[in-house]
Amino acid sequence: MTLELKRPRGRSGGRTTRRALRSVHDITMLPGLNRRLPLCEVMTGTQIEQIDAASMDILETVGVQFRDPIALEDWKRAGARVEGELVFLDRGLVRELIATIPSDFTYHARDPQKNVRLGGPHSIFVPMTGAPYLRDLDDVRRNPTLADLGMFHKLSHMMPALHSSAHHIVEPYDHPISQRHLRITYSSMKHSDKTFMGMTTSPKNAEDVLDMCAILFGAEFMETHPVTTGNCNGNSPLVWDETMLGAMRAFCRRNQPVLCSPFVLGGANTPASVPATVAQLNAEALSALAYTQVIRKGCPAIYGHYLSTVSMKSGAPMAGTPEISLMNFMIGQMARFYGVPWRTSNTLGGAKTFDAQAGYESATTLSAVMHAGANYIWHSAGWNEAGMHCSVAKFVVDAEQCAMAYRMAEGPKWGDFDTALAAVPDVGPGGHYLGHPHTQDNFQTAFFMPELLDNSAIGQWQAEGSTEITERALTYARKLLEAYEEPRLDAGINDALLDYIARREREIPAADALNQEH
């Protein structure tokens, strides 16, 4: 396979640039997606109100456990009824609070040309995170290192449909857990100039991430400009813990958005019912979204979730099931009902290798996510084995699938309709369009031509070595990495980041535990 590249803007002369200019494959990031597809809405207005009423009943009568003394005091001051660790939220208070969440905002990247808008019809694709293993460039499943994480950040930088470098796509086991967040954040910042995520593994870690963001962007700039994203997972059913709430406060106080994400295993930590699961999840998300506004009124926040159903055969989480698609459609409707952006998970799979199961599960989820109208489309590349590993081969194919979904979601392009239609009488009955000037002018843009899906005749495929998708993808990934050029980071900022990391690594004892104290 031939990989030919176009360089991003701002490159000057030299052999590498001249080689790139001979290319046809553009690695320049696509703008944030402005969706034009009709939404799939499976609930009537009455059913939306039914879910809302059920969720508000849960908040008022069952309550949500906030296992954090600071949050409990915050809720008391906000006027909620607090009994021990249980917080009972009046629906009027919840509606008043979530009304102050911005309906959309813009993420600001290190390269301003890669800023992306989020909310309403505006969506972004974000790679997977959190894998304790990877399938590497030789398709070997093993523990990752910091260099492996950097490899994924480089691939994120070069895949046009990925709008973020995320954070710990894989866990770097060659660094102590207590200090790992520092190197993860630096890798996100250094190897890509797209937006990125920030670690929320402890409140102290979150503060470190935000301090590093202040070095990169400026503390005053962050007061009015979102530059990173934190994710705060709830413990379903109906619990928010001290670690997540402390990290949430760190992000909200700096006016940086957080994903308020109940962690749903349908049938295990929610009722064995799609509508009832959505009602519980909605209550959990609303309680966290409301708390962001108690922390800082007007700060950006995102209605989040992680959705899975549980196999009653094994107890393992499943991906790509019909119920997950239905819940995505319903959650999209609820988020729009409240006027807040929302996050979902994409291209999920439980397969152990990059096989047909991985493709089916991922494609099912991707299609549902696009038609559900999700905004922050996380886990969009690499996820397999229920998130236990990130596959290099799947990463680049998933990213291309996102580019195809992006093209679909743009809707039909009508700009050349009249000139294209004029070719019909030119060709006439029984002719062909291959040599027509309109075809010659437009063949590269009229129809998406994937790099990684082979559509050649079987004879040609056999003559070229009968390579299957995993081998093609790994070859492609290697060539991308060979051609990678690091986006320049200001030397003074780079030195300041490294100085900060060195100081914090002196202050935080190296340990195989999260840093909660230093």
Salt bridges, closest charged atoms under 4 A:
GLU41 OE2 - ARG336 NH2 3.13
ASP52 OD2 - ARG95 NH2 2.66
ASP57 OD1 - ARG91 NH2 2.54
GLU60 OE1 - ARG91 NH2 2.89
ASP68 OD2 - ARG249 NH1 2.64
GLU73 OE2 - LYS76 NZ 3.33
ASP74 OD1 - ARG77 NH2 2.44
GLU83 OE2 - ARG81 NH1 2.51
ASP104 OD1 - ARG117 NE 3.37
ASP136 OD2 - ARG142 NE 2.77
ASP138 OD1 - ARG478 NH2 3.39
ASP139 OD1 - ARG135 NH1 3.86
ASP148 OD2 - ARG142 NH1 2.75
GLU171 OE2 - HIS168 NE2 3.36
GLU171 OE1 - ARG180 NH1 2.96
ASP193 OD1 - LYS114 NZ 2.58
ASP193 OD1 - HIS157 ND1 3.60
GLU207 OE1 - ARG254 NH2 3.70
ASP208 OD2 - HIS181 NE2 2.78
ASP208 OD1 - ARG504 NE 2.66
ASP211 OD1 - ARG254 NH2 2.56
GLU223 OE1 - ARG296 NH2 3.03
GLU385 OE2 - ARG141 NH2 2.84
GLU385 OE1 - HIS389 ND1 2.68
ASP398 OD2 - LYS394 NZ 2.81
GLU410 OE1 - ARG407 NH1 3.83
GLU410 OE1 - LYS413 NZ 3.87
ASP416 OD2 - HIS438 NE2 2.97
ASP426 OD2 - HIS436 NE2 2.94
GLU451 OE2 - HIS25 ND1 2.76
GLU485 OE2 - ARG7 NE 3.75
GLU485 OE1 - ARG11 NE 3.54
GLU486 OE2 - LYS190 NZ 2.98
GLU486 OE1 - HIS191 ND1 3.81
GLU505 OE2 - ARG183 NE 3.05
GLU507 OE2 - ARG503 NH1 3.02
GLU507 OE1 - ARG504 NH1 2.75
